[in-house]
Each structure stands twice: as structure tokens, then as C-alpha cells.
Amino acid sequence: MAEDQNPEEQIKVVVDCVLVNYRGGPESRDRVVHAILEWAEEHPDEWEQLQVRCQQRYEALV
């Protein structure tokens, strides 16, 4: 993940990657963020890989 990105931006990139075309409200999105953060704490290696993949996707779309 980009070293200059703050943690909030990192989670935003991942959540946007996971929730492609998601039309739920902010409360639903907040629950997804919470679930992803809990999972990330339990699986740090997989979290790092997911961040890298999502960052690559994000950069390809920009």
C-alpha cells in the first residue's frame, strides 16, 4: 500500500473495492468497514495482500 496514505484512506480504497456498485446506506457501509477492520486484525497477511490488490485496481481506474 502507498506509504503516504493514511489508514482512513487505505480502508476507503479497500471498502470501495469490495463494495463495487453498492447502493446501501451509510449505516450499512459502516458495518462493512467494521467487519473488514475486525477481519484485518485477525488476518494481517491477507489484509496486506487485499490492500495491494485494491490499490492496484484503484490506480488502474484513476
Phi and psi in radians as a Rosetta constraint file:
Dihedral C 1 N 2 CA 2 C 2 CIRCULARHARMONIC -1.059 0.35
Dihedral N 2 CA 2 C 2 N 3 CIRCULARHARMONIC 2.286 0.35
Dihedral C 2 N 3 CA 3 C 3 CIRCULARHARMONIC -1.124 0.35
Dihedral N 3 CA 3 C 3 N 4 CIRCULARHARMONIC -0.494 0.35
Dihedral C 3 N 4 CA 4 C 4 CIRCULARHARMONIC -1.515 0.35
Dihedral N 4 CA 4 C 4 N 5 CIRCULARHARMONIC -0.036 0.35
Dihedral C 4 N 5 CA 5 C 5 CIRCULARHARMONIC -1.461 0.35
Dihedral N 5 CA 5 C 5 N 6 CIRCULARHARMONIC 2.410 0.35
Dihedral C 5 N 6 CA 6 C 6 CIRCULARHARMONIC -1.436 0.35
Dihedral N 6 CA 6 C 6 N 7 CIRCULARHARMONIC 2.861 0.35
Dihedral C 6 N 7 CA 7 C 7 CIRCULARHARMONIC -1.008 0.35
Dihedral N 7 CA 7 C 7 N 8 CIRCULARHARMONIC -0.632 0.35
Dihedral C 7 N 8 CA 8 C 8 CIRCULARHARMONIC -1.138 0.35
Dihedral N 8 CA 8 C 8 N 9 CIRCULARHARMONIC -0.685 0.35
Dihedral C 8 N 9 CA 9 C 9 CIRCULARHARMONIC -1.196 0.35
Dihedral N 9 CA 9 C 9 N 10 CIRCULARHARMONIC -0.657 0.35
Dihedral C 9 N 10 CA 10 C 10 CIRCULARHARMONIC -1.077 0.35
Dihedral N 10 CA 10 C 10 N 11 CIRCULARHARMONIC -0.825 0.35
Dihedral C 10 N 11 CA 11 C 11 CIRCULARHARMONIC -1.163 0.35
Dihedral N 11 CA 11 C 11 N 12 CIRCULARHARMONIC -0.614 0.35
Dihedral C 11 N 12 CA 12 C 12 CIRCULARHARMONIC -1.079 0.35
Dihedral N 12 CA 12 C 12 N 13 CIRCULARHARMONIC -0.766 0.35
Dihedral C 12 N 13 CA 13 C 13 CIRCULARHARMONIC -1.072 0.35
Dihedral N 13 CA 13 C 13 N 14 CIRCULARHARMONIC -0.766 0.35
Dihedral C 13 N 14 CA 14 C 14 CIRCULARHARMONIC -1.164 0.35
Dihedral N 14 CA 14 C 14 N 15 CIRCULARHARMONIC -0.803 0.35
Dihedral C 14 N 15 CA 15 C 15 CIRCULARHARMONIC -1.093 0.35
Dihedral N 15 CA 15 C 15 N 16 CIRCULARHARMONIC -0.743 0.35
Dihedral C 15 N 16 CA 16 C 16 CIRCULARHARMONIC -1.069 0.35
Dihedral N 16 CA 16 C 16 N 17 CIRCULARHARMONIC -0.644 0.35
Dihedral C 16 N 17 CA 17 C 17 CIRCULARHARMONIC -1.153 0.35
Dihedral N 17 CA 17 C 17 N 18 CIRCULARHARMONIC -0.772 0.35
Dihedral C 17 N 18 CA 18 C 18 CIRCULARHARMONIC -1.251 0.35
Dihedral N 18 CA 18 C 18 N 19 CIRCULARHARMONIC -0.678 0.35
Dihedral C 18 N 19 CA 19 C 19 CIRCULARHARMONIC -1.736 0.35
Dihedral N 19 CA 19 C 19 N 20 CIRCULARHARMONIC 0.791 0.35
Dihedral C 19 N 20 CA 20 C 20 CIRCULARHARMONIC -1.016 0.35
Dihedral N 20 CA 20 C 20 N 21 CIRCULARHARMONIC 2.253 0.35
Dihedral C 20 N 21 CA 21 C 21 CIRCULARHARMONIC 1.045 0.35
Dihedral N 21 CA 21 C 21 N 22 CIRCULARHARMONIC 0.425 0.35
Dihedral C 21 N 22 CA 22 C 22 CIRCULARHARMONIC -1.302 0.35
Dihedral N 22 CA 22 C 22 N 23 CIRCULARHARMONIC 2.324 0.35
Dihedral C 22 N 23 CA 23 C 23 CIRCULARHARMONIC -1.999 0.35
Dihedral N 23 CA 23 C 23 N 24 CIRCULARHARMONIC 0.225 0.35
Dihedral C 23 N 24 CA 24 C 24 CIRCULARHARMONIC -1.263 0.35
Dihedral N 24 CA 24 C 24 N 25 CIRCULARHARMONIC 2.954 0.35
Dihedral C 24 N 25 CA 25 C 25 CIRCULARHARMONIC -1.432 0.35
Dihedral N 25 CA 25 C 25 N 26 CIRCULARHARMONIC 3.087 0.35
Dihedral C 25 N 26 CA 26 C 26 CIRCULARHARMONIC -1.090 0.35
Dihedral N 26 CA 26 C 26 N 27 CIRCULARHARMONIC -0.565 0.35
Dihedral C 26 N 27 CA 27 C 27 CIRCULARHARMONIC -1.159 0.35
Dihedral N 27 CA 27 C 27 N 28 CIRCULARHARMONIC -0.717 0.35
Dihedral C 27 N 28 CA 28 C 28 CIRCULARHARMONIC -1.126 0.35
Dihedral N 28 CA 28 C 28 N 29 CIRCULARHARMONIC -0.746 0.35
Dihedral C 28 N 29 CA 29 C 29 CIRCULARHARMONIC -1.081 0.35
Dihedral N 29 CA 29 C 29 N 30 CIRCULARHARMONIC -0.725 0.35
Dihedral C 29 N 30 CA 30 C 30 CIRCULARHARMONIC -1.074 0.35
Dihedral N 30 CA 30 C 30 N 31 CIRCULARHARMONIC -0.656 0.35
Dihedral C 30 N 31 CA 31 C 31 CIRCULARHARMONIC -1.139 0.35
Dihedral N 31 CA 31 C 31 N 32 CIRCULARHARMONIC -0.670 0.35
Dihedral C 31 N 32 CA 32 C 32 CIRCULARHARMONIC -1.145 0.35
Dihedral N 32 CA 32 C 32 N 33 CIRCULARHARMONIC -0.770 0.35
Dihedral C 32 N 33 CA 33 C 33 CIRCULARHARMONIC -1.008 0.35
Dihedral N 33 CA 33 C 33 N 34 CIRCULARHARMONIC -0.820 0.35
Dihedral C 33 N 34 CA 34 C 34 CIRCULARHARMONIC -1.046 0.35
Dihedral N 34 CA 34 C 34 N 35 CIRCULARHARMONIC -0.782 0.35
Dihedral C 34 N 35 CA 35 C 35 CIRCULARHARMONIC -1.123 0.35
Dihedral N 35 CA 35 C 35 N 36 CIRCULARHARMONIC -0.716 0.35
Dihedral C 35 N 36 CA 36 C 36 CIRCULARHARMONIC -1.134 0.35
Dihedral N 36 CA 36 C 36 N 37 CIRCULARHARMONIC -0.743 0.35
Dihedral C 36 N 37 CA 37 C 37 CIRCULARHARMONIC -1.129 0.35
Dihedral N 37 CA 37 C 37 N 38 CIRCULARHARMONIC -0.683 0.35
Dihedral C 37 N 38 CA 38 C 38 CIRCULARHARMONIC -1.103 0.35
Dihedral N 38 CA 38 C 38 N 39 CIRCULARHARMONIC -0.800 0.35
Dihedral C 38 N 39 CA 39 C 39 CIRCULARHARMONIC -1.075 0.35
Dihedral N 39 CA 39 C 39 N 40 CIRCULARHARMONIC -0.726 0.35
Dihedral C 39 N 40 CA 40 C 40 CIRCULARHARMONIC -1.068 0.35
Dihedral N 40 CA 40 C 40 N 41 CIRCULARHARMONIC -0.651 0.35
Dihedral C 40 N 41 CA 41 C 41 CIRCULARHARMONIC -1.147 0.35
Dihedral N 41 CA 41 C 41 N 42 CIRCULARHARMONIC -0.630 0.35
Dihedral C 41 N 42 CA 42 C 42 CIRCULARHARMONIC -1.409 0.35
Dihedral N 42 CA 42 C 42 N 43 CIRCULARHARMONIC -0.400 0.35
Dihedral C 42 N 43 CA 43 C 43 CIRCULARHARMONIC -2.346 0.35
Dihedral N 43 CA 43 C 43 N 44 CIRCULARHARMONIC 1.157 0.35
Dihedral C 43 N 44 CA 44 C 44 CIRCULARHARMONIC -1.068 0.35
Dihedral N 44 CA 44 C 44 N 45 CIRCULARHARMONIC -0.615 0.35
Dihedral C 44 N 45 CA 45 C 45 CIRCULARHARMONIC -1.192 0.35
Dihedral N 45 CA 45 C 45 N 46 CIRCULARHARMONIC -0.767 0.35
Dihedral C 45 N 46 CA 46 C 46 CIRCULARHARMONIC -1.164 0.35
Dihedral N 46 CA 46 C 46 N 47 CIRCULARHARMONIC -0.616 0.35
Dihedral C 46 N 47 CA 47 C 47 CIRCULARHARMONIC -1.068 0.35
Dihedral N 47 CA 47 C 47 N 48 CIRCULARHARMONIC -0.787 0.35
Dihedral C 47 N 48 CA 48 C 48 CIRCULARHARMONIC -1.058 0.35
Dihedral N 48 CA 48 C 48 N 49 CIRCULARHARMONIC -0.763 0.35
Dihedral C 48 N 49 CA 49 C 49 CIRCULARHARMONIC -1.106 0.35
Dihedral N 49 CA 49 C 49 N 50 CIRCULARHARMONIC -0.726 0.35
Dihedral C 49 N 50 CA 50 C 50 CIRCULARHARMONIC -1.126 0.35
Dihedral N 50 CA 50 C 50 N 51 CIRCULARHARMONIC -0.722 0.35
Dihedral C 50 N 51 CA 51 C 51 CIRCULARHARMONIC -1.055 0.35
Dihedral N 51 CA 51 C 51 N 52 CIRCULARHARMONIC -0.765 0.35
Dihedral C 51 N 52 CA 52 C 52 CIRCULARHARMONIC -1.088 0.35
Dihedral N 52 CA 52 C 52 N 53 CIRCULARHARMONIC -0.838 0.35
Dihedral C 52 N 53 CA 53 C 53 CIRCULARHARMONIC -1.070 0.35
Dihedral N 53 CA 53 C 53 N 54 CIRCULARHARMONIC -0.755 0.35
Dihedral C 53 N 54 CA 54 C 54 CIRCULARHARMONIC -1.205 0.35
Dihedral N 54 CA 54 C 54 N 55 CIRCULARHARMONIC -0.651 0.35
Dihedral C 54 N 55 CA 55 C 55 CIRCULARHARMONIC -1.114 0.35
Dihedral N 55 CA 55 C 55 N 56 CIRCULARHARMONIC -0.705 0.35
Dihedral C 55 N 56 CA 56 C 56 CIRCULARHARMONIC -1.095 0.35
Dihedral N 56 CA 56 C 56 N 57 CIRCULARHARMONIC -0.755 0.35
Dihedral C 56 N 57 CA 57 C 57 CIRCULARHARMONIC -1.105 0.35
Dihedral N 57 CA 57 C 57 N 58 CIRCULARHARMONIC -0.774 0.35
Dihedral C 57 N 58 CA 58 C 58 CIRCULARHARMONIC -1.033 0.35
Dihedral N 58 CA 58 C 58 N 59 CIRCULARHARMONIC -0.819 0.35
Dihedral C 58 N 59 CA 59 C 59 CIRCULARHARMONIC -1.156 0.35
Dihedral N 59 CA 59 C 59 N 60 CIRCULARHARMONIC -0.603 0.35
Dihedral C 59 N 60 CA 60 C 60 CIRCULARHARMONIC -1.176 0.35
Dihedral N 60 CA 60 C 60 N 61 CIRCULARHARMONIC -0.537 0.35
Dihedral C 60 N 61 CA 61 C 61 CIRCULARHARMONIC -1.458 0.35
Dihedral N 61 CA 61 C 61 N 62 CIRCULARHARMONIC -0.326 0.35
